[in-house]
Each structure stands twice: as structure tokens, then as C-alpha cells.
């Protein structure tokens, strides 16, 4: 049993292996390459985030009312979910009010006197 396991590579086999290797390298570069300048968009403030959450919570309340009226929810489930969403909305509104009060205080403190030089 001499060279029974000898591998004979034809030109087609070499071409296919080269193509697979080239494809693997291209995929590796595509997946792991980090571009230098990425546009991340505008920075979100806490107030912007809270306004988005407020809108989403109100939308969820509207959907919940619709589903309850359509008969998809029991009265108990409706009451539990509604209370949870109302609590979330109240917390969001309270935090938004705190932010607005803080901004008003800062604006008032940084405002210059309107009188001219004496």
C-alpha cells in the first residue's frame, strides 16, 4: 500500500480553493473593518429621550384601550396594564417638569441685567 492516499490536485481544484480563500478573506475584511469617519447622528439629550418615551407611552395607552374595547383583554389585565402605563407616564412627566424647572432657574441666573451702564 504505497501511495494510496496521494492527493492529485487538478487545476480546477486549485482554482476552487483559491476562490474560497479569496472569498473568506474578503468576508473577514468586510465584517471586521472599521471605517474611519462614522456619522453617529445628533446627540440625544435626556429631555429628547423623555419626550420620545412620553409619545411611546401615550401610543401604548391608545393601543391598550383599543385592544380592551375589541375584547382582546380581560378587565383585570386591562386595569393592571393601564395602571403600569399611567405610572410610567407620570414618572416621565415629573422628570420633564424637573428638567424644565432646572432650565428656567439656570436661564434666570445667567440673565444679565437689562439696565445700561450708570
Helices and strands as residue ranges (DSSP letters): H 11-32, H 46-69, H 75-110
